[in-house]
């Protein structure tokens, strides 16, 4: 396995193979299997482009020849930041086929995060769109290349600038695809953690574990050739990629439709046009949909399921969504490190409307632990820990994080407080300092460290404040240096200038004379959260 990664112990890998969980095929071979069963079925719809399974396989092979001709080798890392498009799927499979490891960055990531991914992964290439919503990724990529000696290639989907490589040119390279087959036990891709450290950790996923992840997630969602999956959220998210996501749709012979936008008319116009059966969504989208007139405007008779992931959907919204759109809801709770839980369509009504689901695989071992690492009885709150055939045994090149996140017997401590009854889980929140803004995770440490760079700031504490749409938003409390001032607008501009994703920006600033502190001198974050909740309640009354 790639140096810096932790493999499953042999006794576990042998058992997973004996049970048929690890099939020893690659992710690209998984796509080829579906293509062999139905080469002329439509696999992917993106705008006016419609690719059959045979065409998706062939285009991916051709691009793999282009990547090979460029000099990219097996186990090279490529920071992959394409937005949802046909190019995303083709480039993903082309890299995977060659054993090149995509590091799955998200479209909102900017210099601060991309610099970290490039440096930490040792990436030799950076794959980007040209421009999206007025932001020019090519300029950011040139900044990164000037800073990072190991970065050799900037590959652009769209119009490349001088010194950059056009993805389209690579797609039309007249060369034979390399005769190479990755080891299915090898790392296939790297996802990003939503963890509480300053910047995301890299999560190495192998072909064997991710094929299983996609296959079992699809089975739990009853995917098949009739499935039409609408990709609304970023495909680089584990949720949209394989839980069940694009890969599960392809595994089970279904169709993936790339949403042309995030507004309700675009989304539900495509539901009507393409006869979409399932939409993966998140709390903010669902909250908007249940208060819309969408059912009066579009034919939603094909729509069977709306999934929710990233943050728990309240029972009230689950009930409203069912009634308003006339479809089922499905809660999707898990982690990019592995474990995926889904409610099932035949679960009792109470479980469907209140729980976070149950694991997708019988070999997922789950425990709920107290502060001392001891299991608690069913119904008692504690930290969820998991071990299984698609849950990693360690982060990439990060022994310090591994020592904290994994038990000595290989269980991953998820950092979530849950209760369970048998195999069914009810998620209650985060154990660590992490703000969950509608499914996007904001590291308190990261943003506090950036705010502290402001010359006016003496000390800062970032806390979650409740929000009816996003669940949580970030509120920054700060004390200032003598005779200094700081407005909310100034703080936002300062943080944006440091190149962070916009969703990480604090959405409120409170300036204090001093922080409430414990006898040990630690800032009492609970007091700050109570303070902002009291202010919000007062403002609501006014």
C-alpha positions in Angstrom: 0.0 0.0 0.0 1.0 3.6 -0.6 3.7 4.7 1.9 2.1 6.7 4.8 -1.2 4.6 4.7 -2.4 2.0 7.2 -3.6 -1.3 5.8 -6.2 -3.6 7.3 -4.6 -6.4 9.3 -4.4 -9.7 7.3 -6.9 -11.5 9.5 -9.5 -8.9 8.6 -8.7 -8.6 4.9 -8.8 -12.4 4.6 -12.2 -12.5 6.3 -13.6 -9.8 4.1 -12.5 -11.6 1.0 -13.9 -14.9 2.2 -17.3 -13.3 2.9 -17.3 -11.9 -0.7 -17.2 -8.3 0.6 -13.9 -7.5 -1.1 -14.2 -8.6 -4.7 -10.6 -7.6 -5.8 -11.8 -5.5 -8.6 -10.9 -1.8 -9.3 -13.4 1.0 -9.4 -12.9 1.2 -13.2 -13.5 -2.5 -13.6 -16.7 -1.9 -11.6 -17.8 0.6 -14.3 -16.7 -1.8 -17.1 -18.9 -4.6 -15.5 -22.0 -2.3 -15.8 -21.0 -1.3 -19.3 -20.7 -5.0 -20.4 -24.3 -5.6 -19.1 -25.8 -2.7 -20.9 -23.4 -0.8 -23.2 -26.1 1.2 -24.9 -27.9 2.4 -21.7 -27.5 6.1 -20.9 -25.0 6.4 -18.0 -24.6 10.2 -17.8 -26.5 13.3 -18.7 -24.8 16.7 -18.5 -26.6 19.5 -20.2 -27.1 18.4 -23.8 -24.5 15.7 -23.5 -25.7 12.1 -23.1 -23.1 9.4 -22.7 -23.9 5.7 -22.9 -22.0 3.3 -20.6 -19.8 2.2 -23.6 -19.0 5.8 -24.4 -18.2 6.7 -20.8 -15.8 3.7 -20.6 -14.2 4.6 -24.0 -13.7 8.3 -23.2 -12.2 7.5 -19.8 -9.8 5.1 -21.5 -8.8 7.7 -24.0 -8.2 10.3 -21.3 -6.1 7.8 -19.4 -3.9 7.6 -22.4 -3.6 11.4 -22.3 -2.7 11.4 -18.6 -0.1 8.7 -19.3 1.4 10.7 -22.2 1.7 13.7 -19.9 3.9 11.7 -17.6 1.5 10.9 -14.7 2.4 7.6 -13.1 0.7 5.1 -10.8 0.4 6.4 -7.2 1.0 10.0 -8.3 -1.4 12.3 -6.5 -3.5 14.9 -8.3 -5.6 17.5 -6.4 -8.9 17.2 -8.2 -11.2 20.2 -8.1 -13.6 19.9 -11.0 -17.1 21.0 -10.6 -20.1 18.7 -11.5 -19.8 17.9 -15.2 -19.3 15.1 -17.7 -15.6 16.0 -17.4 -15.7 15.2 -13.7 -16.8 11.6 -14.3 -14.5 11.0 -17.3 -11.4 12.4 -15.5 -12.1 10.6 -12.3 -12.3 7.2 -14.0 -9.3 8.0 -16.2 -7.1 8.7 -13.2 -8.5 5.7 -11.3 -7.8 3.4 -14.3 -4.1 4.4 -14.3 -3.7 4.0 -10.6 -3.3 7.8 -10.2 -4.8 9.0 -6.9 -7.2 12.0 -7.1 -7.4 14.1 -3.9 -11.0 15.2 -3.9 -11.1 18.9 -3.3 -14.4 20.8 -3.3 -15.3 23.7 -5.6 -15.4 26.3 -2.8 -11.9 25.6 -1.6 -9.4 28.4 -2.1 -5.7 29.1 -1.6 -5.6 28.2 2.1 -7.0 24.8 1.7 -5.6 24.0 -1.8 -2.0 24.9 -0.6 -2.5 22.4 2.2 -3.8 19.6 0.0 -1.0 20.1 -2.6 1.8 20.2 0.0 0.5 17.4 2.3 -0.3 15.0 -0.5 2.8 15.7 -2.5 0.6 16.2 -5.6 2.4 16.6 -8.9 -0.7 17.9 -10.7 -3.8 20.1 -10.1 -7.0 19.6 -12.1 -9.4 22.5 -12.2 -12.1 24.2 -14.2 -11.3 27.5 -15.9 -13.9 29.7 -14.3 -17.0 29.1 -12.2 -19.4 31.8 -11.1 -16.8 34.5 -11.8 -13.9 32.9 -10.0 -10.9 32.1 -12.1 -9.3 28.9 -10.9 -6.4 29.2 -13.3 -5.0 32.3 -11.5 -5.2 30.5 -8.2 -3.5 27.5 -9.7 -0.6 29.7 -11.0 -0.2 31.1 -7.5 0.1 27.6 -6.2 2.6 26.5 -8.8 4.8 29.5 -8.1 4.8 28.5 -4.4 5.1 24.7 -4.6 8.0 23.1 -6.4 6.5 19.6 -6.5 3.5 20.8 -8.5 4.4 20.1 -12.2 1.1 20.2 -14.1 -2.0 22.4 -14.1 -4.7 20.7 -16.1 -7.7 22.8 -17.0 -11.2 21.7 -18.0 -11.9 24.6 -20.4 -9.6 27.3 -21.7 -6.1 26.8 -20.4 -3.7 29.7 -20.0 0.0 29.7 -21.0 2.0 27.0 -19.2 -1.2 25.0 -18.4 -2.6 21.9 -20.0 -6.0 21.6 -21.6 -8.0 18.6 -20.5 -9.7 18.5 -23.9 -6.3 18.2 -25.6 -5.5 15.2 -23.3 -8.9 13.7 -24.1 -8.0 13.7 -27.8 -4.4 12.4 -27.4 -3.7 9.8 -30.1 -2.1 7.2 -27.9 -2.8 3.7 -26.6 -4.1 3.6 -23.0 -1.4 2.2 -20.7 -1.6 -1.6 -20.0 -1.7 -1.2 -16.3 -4.1 -2.7 -13.6 -4.0 -1.2 -10.1 -3.9 -3.5 -7.2 -7.5 -3.5 -5.8 -6.0 -3.3 -2.2 -4.1 -0.1 -3.2 -5.3 3.4 -2.5 -7.7 4.5 -5.2 -8.5 8.1 -4.1 -8.3 10.4 -1.1 -11.2 12.1 0.5 -11.1 15.0 2.9 -12.0 14.8 6.6 -14.4 17.1 8.2 -12.4 16.9 11.4 -11.6 19.4 14.1 -8.0 20.0 13.3 -7.0 23.2 11.5 -7.3 21.8 8.0 -8.8 18.6 6.6 -6.9 15.3 7.0 -6.5 13.1 3.9 -8.6 9.9 3.9 -7.1 7.1 1.7 -9.8 4.8 0.3 -8.9 1.6 -1.6 -10.6 0.1 -4.6 -11.8 -2.8 -2.5 -13.3 -0.8 0.3 -14.9 1.9 -2.0 -16.4 -0.6 -4.4 -18.0 -2.3 -1.4 -19.1 1.2 -0.1 -20.8 2.1 -3.4 -22.4 -1.4 -3.9 -23.9 -1.7 -0.4 -25.1 1.9 -0.2 -26.8 1.4 -3.6 -28.4 -1.8 -2.3 -29.7 -0.1 0.8 -31.3 2.5 -1.5 -32.7 -0.1 -3.9 -30.7 1.2 -6.9 -31.1 -0.6 -10.2 -31.3 0.0 -13.9 -34.4 2.1 -13.3 -32.5 4.6 -11.0 -32.1 8.1 -12.3 -29.9 10.0 -9.8 -29.8 13.8 -9.8 -26.4 15.1 -8.8 -27.2 18.5 -7.1 -24.4 18.7 -4.4 -20.6 18.5 -5.3 -19.7 15.1 -6.6 -16.4 15.3 -4.8 -18.2 14.9 -1.5 -18.2 11.3 -0.2 -22.0 11.7 0.0 -22.5 12.5 -3.7 -19.7 10.3 -4.9 -20.4 6.9 -3.3 -23.0 7.0 -0.5 -24.8 6.1 -2.6 -23.9 8.8 -5.1 -22.6 8.6 -8.6 -20.6 5.4 -8.2 -23.5 3.5 -6.7 -25.7 4.5 -9.6 -23.1 3.3 -12.1 -22.5 0.1 -10.1 -26.2 -0.8 -10.3 -26.6 0.2 -13.9 -28.5 3.4 -13.3 -28.3 6.9 -14.8 -26.6 10.0 -13.3 -28.0 13.4 -14.3 -25.9 16.5 -13.5 -28.1 19.3 -12.1 -27.7 22.5 -14.1 -28.0 24.7 -11.0 -29.2 24.8 -7.4 -32.4 26.8 -7.8 -35.6 24.9 -7.4 -36.9 25.5 -10.9 -33.7 24.1 -12.4 -33.7 21.1 -10.2 -37.3 20.2 -10.5 -37.4 21.1 -14.2 -34.8 18.3 -14.6 -36.8 16.0 -12.4 -39.7 16.3 -14.9 -37.6 16.2 -18.0 -35.3 13.3 -17.1 -37.8 11.4 -14.9 -35.5 11.6 -11.9 -36.2 9.0 -9.2 -33.8 10.2 -6.4 -32.3 13.5 -5.3 -29.6 13.7 -2.6 -30.1 16.9 -0.7 -29.2 18.7 2.5 -31.1 20.6 5.2 -31.0 24.1 3.6 -32.3 22.8 0.3 -35.0 20.7 1.8 -36.2 23.6 4.0 -36.5 25.8 0.9 -38.4 23.1 -1.1 -41.1 22.4 1.6 -42.0 26.1 1.5 -42.2 26.3 -2.3 -44.9 26.0 -5.0 -42.8 23.4 -6.9 -45.4 20.6 -6.9 -47.8 23.0 -8.7 -45.3 23.8 -11.4 -43.7 20.4 -12.3 -44.6 16.8 -12.8 -42.9 15.0 -9.9 -44.5 11.6 -10.5 -41.2 9.9 -11.1 -39.6 11.1 -7.9 -39.5 8.3 -5.3 -36.9 9.5 -2.7 -35.3 12.7 -1.4 -32.2 11.9 0.7 -30.8 14.0 3.4 -27.1 14.0 4.4 -24.5 16.1 6.1 -26.7 17.2 9.1 -29.7 15.6 10.7 -33.1 16.5 9.2 -35.7 17.2 11.8 -38.8 14.9 12.1 -40.9 17.9 11.3 -39.1 18.5 8.0 -39.2 14.8 7.1 -43.0 14.8 7.5 -43.4 18.1 5.5 -41.2 16.9 2.7 -43.1 13.7 2.3 -46.5 15.5 2.2 -45.3 18.3 -0.1 -43.3 16.4 -2.7 -45.2 13.1 -2.5 -42.1 11.0 -2.1 -40.2 9.1 0.6 -37.4 10.6 2.7 -34.2 8.8 3.5 -31.7 9.8 6.2 -28.0 9.3 5.2 -25.6 9.6 8.1 -21.9 8.6 8.1 -18.4 9.7 7.6 -15.8 10.0 4.8 -13.6 7.7 6.9 -16.0 4.9 6.3 -19.2 4.0 8.1 -22.5 4.8 6.3 -25.9 4.5 7.9 -29.2 4.7 6.0 -32.8 4.5 7.0 -34.6 1.8 5.1 -37.9 2.1 3.2 -39.3 -0.8 5.2 -38.3 0.5 8.6 -41.0 1.3 11.1 -42.4 4.8 10.7 -40.8 6.0 13.9 -37.4 4.9 12.7 -37.8 6.5 9.3 -38.9 9.8 10.8 -36.6 10.1 13.8 -33.4 8.0 13.4 -30.1 8.3 11.5 -30.4 4.8 10.1 -28.3 1.7 10.5 -25.1 0.5 8.9 -25.1 -0.7 5.3 -23.0 -3.8 6.0 -23.4 -6.6 8.5 -19.6 -6.6 9.1 -19.7 -2.9 10.3 -18.9 -3.2 14.0 -20.3 -0.3 16.0 -19.9 0.7 19.6 -21.0 3.7 21.7 -18.3 4.7 24.2 -18.1 6.8 27.3 -15.3 9.2 28.1 -13.2 6.3 29.4 -13.6 4.2 26.3 -16.1 1.8 27.8 -19.2 0.7 26.0 -22.5 2.3 27.3 -25.8 0.5 27.4 -28.3 0.9 24.5 -30.1 4.2 24.8 -27.3 6.0 26.6 -25.4 8.8 24.9 -21.8 8.3 24.0 -19.2 8.6 21.2 -19.8 6.4 18.1 -16.8 4.1 17.2 -16.7 1.8 14.2 -14.5 -0.9 12.6 -15.3 -2.6 9.3 -14.5 -3.5 5.7 -14.8 0.0 4.3 -13.8 2.0 7.3 -10.1 3.1 7.2 -7.5 2.1 9.7 -5.6 5.4 9.5 -5.3 8.8 7.9 -2.6 9.4 5.2 0.8 10.2 6.7 -0.6 11.4 10.0 0.4 9.2 13.0 -0.5 12.0 15.5 -4.1 12.1 14.3 -4.2 8.3 14.1 -3.2 8.0 17.7 -6.2 10.2 18.7 -8.8 9.0 16.3 -8.3 5.2 16.4 -8.4 2.7 19.3 -5.6 0.2 19.8 -7.9 -2.5 18.4 -8.7 -0.5 15.2 -12.0 1.2 15.9 -12.4 4.7 14.4 -13.7 7.2 16.9 -16.1 9.4 14.9 -16.4 12.3 17.3 -20.2 12.1 17.2 -22.4 11.8 20.2 -25.1 9.2 19.5 -27.6 6.8 21.1 -28.3 3.4 19.6 -30.9 0.6 19.9 -29.6 -2.6 18.4 -28.1 -1.5 15.1 -30.2 1.7 14.7 -28.5 5.0 15.5 -29.8 8.4 16.6 -27.1 11.1 16.0 -27.2 13.9 18.5 -24.2 16.2 17.6 -20.5 16.6 17.6 -18.1 15.8 20.4 -15.4 18.1 19.2 -15.2 21.8 18.2 -16.7 21.6 14.8 -19.5 23.7 13.4 -21.9 21.9 11.0 -23.4 24.5 8.7 -26.0 22.6 6.7 -23.6 19.7 6.2 -20.5 21.8 5.5 -18.0 21.3 8.4 -16.2 24.4 9.7 -13.1 23.8 11.8 -13.0 26.1 14.8 -9.2 25.9 15.1 -8.7 26.8 11.4 -10.9 29.9 11.5 -9.7 31.1 14.9 -6.1 30.9 13.7 -6.9 33.0 10.6 -8.8 35.6 12.6 -5.9 35.9 15.1 -3.7 37.2 12.2 -5.8 40.4 12.1 -3.8 43.2 13.7 -6.7 44.4 15.8 -7.6 41.1 17.3 -6.3 40.1 20.7 -8.2 36.9 21.3 -11.0 35.0 19.5 -13.4 32.2 20.1 -15.6 30.8 17.3 -18.8 29.1 18.4 -21.9 27.7 16.8 -25.2 29.6 16.9 -28.5 28.0 16.0 -30.1 28.7 12.7 -33.5 27.5 11.5 -32.3 26.7 8.0 -28.6 25.6 8.3 -28.9 24.1 11.8 -25.7 25.9 12.9 -23.8 29.0 11.8 -20.5 30.4 13.1 -20.3 33.3 15.4 -16.9 34.9 16.2 -16.4 36.4 19.6 -13.3 38.6 19.8 -11.4 40.9 22.2 -9.5 43.7 20.6 -6.1 45.3 21.2 -6.2 48.7 22.9 -7.6 51.5 20.8 -8.5 49.2 17.9 -11.8 48.5 16.3 -13.2 45.8 13.9 -16.4 45.6 12.0 -18.1 42.5 10.7 -17.5 43.6 7.1 -13.8 44.2 7.8 -13.4 40.8 9.3 -15.1 39.1 6.4 -12.9 40.9 3.9 -9.8 40.0 5.8 -10.7 36.3 5.9 -11.6 36.2 2.2 -8.3 37.8 1.4 -6.6 34.8 3.0 -8.2 32.6 0.5 -10.7 30.5 2.5 -14.0 29.0 1.3 -16.9 31.4 1.7 -19.0 28.8 3.7 -16.4 29.0 6.5 -16.9 32.7 7.1 -18.3 33.7 10.5 -21.8 35.1 10.0 -21.8 37.3 13.1 -19.1 39.1 15.1 -19.5 40.0 18.8 -16.8 42.1 20.3 -16.2 41.7 24.1 -14.1 43.5 26.7 -13.1 40.1 28.1 -13.9 36.5 27.7 -15.7 34.4 30.4 -13.0 32.0 31.7 -12.8 28.9 33.9 -10.6 28.8 37.1 -8.0 27.2 34.9 -8.1 30.2 32.5 -9.8 28.5 29.6 -12.5 30.3 27.6 -15.9 29.1 28.6 -17.3 28.4 25.2 -20.6 27.1 26.6 -21.1 30.6 28.2 -20.5 32.2 24.8 -23.0 29.9 23.1 -25.5 30.7 25.8 -24.8 34.4 25.3 -25.4 34.4 21.5 -28.5 32.2 21.9 -30.0 34.7 24.4 -29.3 37.5 22.0 -30.8 35.7 19.1 -33.9 34.9 21.1 -34.2 38.6 22.2 -33.8 39.8 18.6 -36.5 37.4 17.5 -38.9 38.8 20.1 -38.2 42.3 18.9 
